[in-house]
Amino acid sequence: MPSRTTVLKEPKAPRIPASLTPADPLNDELRDDGTYIALEWGPFDLVGHDVENIDVERCRFTDTRLSAGTLRRAGFADVAFTGCDLANLRLFDSRAFNARVFRSRLTGMSWTDCGLRDVLFDDCRADLSDYRFSRFKDVVFRDCNLREANFQGADLAGVRFENCRLAGAQFSGATLTGARFTGCDLWDVAGVESLDGAVLAPSDARSALPSLAAALGITIAD
């Protein structure tokens, strides 16, 4: 009987119009209760904003600096970030749908109690990023540096981690049923008990072995 190959679904691509209105750094500055639709954001400096209740739809951000700010109850739908600096940006009770984050810096970025659906993180530096208590559906992390990322209490059911560096990541209390790890470094991950129900490639399982053994009280002798 021929073997069946599992076809893995990609997150839905953002639906962004071919023609966008260039964002104006003054008129389109991030403000409380702001709505931003079909805008092209270039290398603007949006560092340090502290706003809430904003909605961003069908927008593209390229080389935009959004670092070190705080966004509460923010919504991102059909958006793309390319080459952006999102380091130390903090989001609370926010959501992202149909989004792509490509070759961007997410070091120390925090998504706390957020919802992400159909999001692709591709070739991003996301070490020390934080996703505590967030909910993921149809999300893929691909070729990302996620060293010491914190997924404590997150719902990661079905999430795919492909060729990611996850050494020292925290998974305590997370739900990982059906999550898939392929080509990942899982050395010294914490909360390894939460990997129950996950699917690991053989090389990924080997890198997680010391953490699994320690959780079970097993000593691996030389």
N, C-alpha and C positions, 0 to 999 in steps of 0.2 A: 504494500500500500504506500503510495507516495506521501512524503511528509508534508504537513501543512505549514505554510509560512505565515506567521502573524503579521498582518499589515497594521502598523502603528499610525494612528491618526495625528496629523499635524494640527497645531492650534490654528483657528481661523485667522486668516490674514486681515490686518486692518483695512477697512474700506475708506480710502482717502481719495478725494477728488484729484483729477490730474492737474487742475488749475486751482491754486490756493491764493488767498489774499496775504501779501506780506504783512507780518505782525509789526505794529508800531510800538517801539519800546516805551513810549509815553502813554498813548491811548489804550494800549493793551497790557498795561502793567497788571500783575496779579493783585486782585483786590477781593475782599470778602464778598461773597454772593455773586462773584463774577461768572459769566458764561463766555466761552471762547470757542468759536465754531469755524472750521475750514480756514485755519490760519497757518502760514509758513513761518516758523520761528527759526531765525538764524543764530549766529554766535552772540547772542545777547547775554547780559549779566543780570540774572534774576536771583542772585545769591541772597540768602538770609531772609526771605519773605516769611511772614507768619500770618497765614490767612485760613479761612474756613469757608465751607459751602461753595466750592468752585466746581464748575463742570467744563471739561475740555473734550471736545468731540471733533473727529475727523481733522486732526491737526498733525503736522510734522515738525519735529524739533531736530535741528542739525547743528552740532557743535554748541549747543546751548548750555549755559552754566546755571544749574538749579540747586547748587549745593548749599548745605548748612541751613536750610529753611525748615519750616514746620507747616504741614498741610493737614487740616482736620476736615473730615467729611468731604474729601475731594473725590471727583469722579473723572476717570479717563476712559473714553470709549473710541475705538478706531483711531488709535494714535501710534506714531512711530518715533522712537528716539534713536538717533545715530550719532555716535561720537560725542555724547553729552557727558557732562560732569554732574552726577547726582550724589556725590559723596556726602555722607552725613545728613542727607535730606531725611526728615522724619515725617511719616504719614500715619495718621490715626483714624480708625473707623472710615477708611477710604476704599475705593474699588477701582479695578482696572479690567476692562473687557476688550478683546480683540486688539491686543497691543503687541508691538515688537520693540525690544530694547537691544540694540546692536552696537557692539564695540564701544560700550559706554563704561564709565567709572562709577561703581556703586559701593565703593568702600565705606563701611559704616552706615550705609543707608538702612533705614528702619521702616518696616511695614508692620504695625502693631494692630491686631484685630481687624485685618483688612480682608477683602475678597478679591481673588484674581481668577479670571476665567479666560481661556484661549489667549494665553500670554506666552511669548517665546523670548527667553533671555539668551542671546547668542553672542559668544565671544566677549563676555563682559568680565571686568575685574570687580568682584563682589565679595572680597574677603571682609570678614567681620560684619557682614550685613545681618539683619535681624528680621525674622518673619514670625515672631511669636504670636500664637493663637490666631493666625490667619488661615483662610480657607482657599484651597487651590482646586481648580477643575480644568482639565485639559491644558496643563501648563508644562512647558519643557525648558529645562536648563541645559544648554548645549555649549561645550567648550568654555565653561566659566570657571574662574577661580573663586571658589566658595570656602576657602580655608577659614575655619573658626566661625562659620555662619551659625546663626542660632535659629533653629526651627522648633523650639520648645512649644509643645501643646498645639502645633499646627496640624491641620487636616491636609495631608499630602497624598491621599488616596489617588492612585493612578498617575501621579506626577512622574515624569521621566527625567533622569539625570544622565546625560551622555557626555563622556569624556570631560568630566568635571573634577576639580581638585577639592575634596571635601575633608581633608585632614583636620582633625580637631573640631569638626562640626558637632553641634548639640542637637540631639533628636529626642530628648527626654519628654515623655508624655505625648509624642506626636503619633498620628495615625498614618501608617504607611502601607496599608492594604493595597496590593496591586501596583505600588510604586516600582519603577524599574531603574536599576543602576547598571550602566554599561560603560566600561573603560574608565571607571572612576577610582580615585584614591580615597579609601575609607580608613586610612590609618588613624588610630587614636580617636575615633569618633566617640562621643558620649551619648548615653541613653540608647545603647545598642539594642536593648531589649525591645525597643519600639520598632525594630526592623521586622518583627513578626508579620508575615504576610507579604513582605516585599520580595521582588525577584532580582537576584544578583547574578551577574555574569561570573564565571569561575575566577577570573583575575580579581574582581571586586570582592568576592568572598574571601580570597586569600588575604587581601589587605585589611579586611575587617576581622580576621581571625584572632589577633591578639586581644582586641576589645571584647569579642565574643567570649573568648576563653576567660578573661578577667571577670566578666559578668557572671560566669558560671563557676568561678572559683577554681579554674583549671590552670595549672602551671605548665607552661610549655618549656621543657628542658632543652638545653643546647645538645 
